[in-house]
């Protein structure tokens, strides 16, 4: 069962850690925090790398800096003009989200995104404040029991909304 204070405690492990990864699988955002770790992919045993902690977001979210939205979940649905990516005329269709995620990851490599604070509301809303005046805000917006977000520590505990704590 979800408890905002328990969720804050679980997610609070990222305070002081760098925000280093912005990606997605389909329409689920993946935000990575902490050091890089590796593990064998389930089923294939292929070595995969990612950040020690991750927030998987299946609901509305945005990243802001000062009074500007840098990017958000709706940007996954806004495509950029298709461009040629190789000499054999291969084409690539990318979204605004993909384009901005690449830029943000490059900027984060200088260590400018250290987590300063985390807050969690009673209805699963999250706010992650970084030292660079950047804020990540997550807004569950469904009355169903569908998972809106999941925070996980690789090889450790998971915490999701609206379910609460679970084992990996």
JOKAZI-V819192 format. One record per backbone hydrogen bond with DSSP energy under -1.0 kcal/mol. NH is the residue of the N-H (numbers start at 1). CO is the residue of the C=O. If there is no record, write none. Layout:
nh=[NH;NH]
co=[CO;CO]
This chain:
nh=[7;8;9;10;11;12;14;15;16;17;19;20;21;23;25;28;29;30;31;32;33;34;37;39;41;45;48;50;52;53;54;55;56;57;58;62;63;64;65;66;68;70;71;73;75;76;77;80;83;85;89;92;96;97;99;100;101;102;103;104;105;106;107;108;110;111;115;116;117;119;121;124;126;127;128;129;130;131;135;136;137;138;139;148;149;150;151;152;153;154;156;158;159;160;161;164;166]
co=[3;4;5;6;7;8;11;12;115;14;113;32;32;30;28;25;57;23;55;21;53;18;50;48;46;41;39;37;35;33;152;31;150;29;148;137;71;135;68;133;65;63;63;61;72;73;74;94;92;90;86;83;78;75;95;96;97;98;99;100;101;102;103;104;107;108;17;129;129;127;125;121;138;119;136;117;134;114;64;128;62;126;60;161;161;56;159;54;157;52;153;166;151;164;149;160;158]
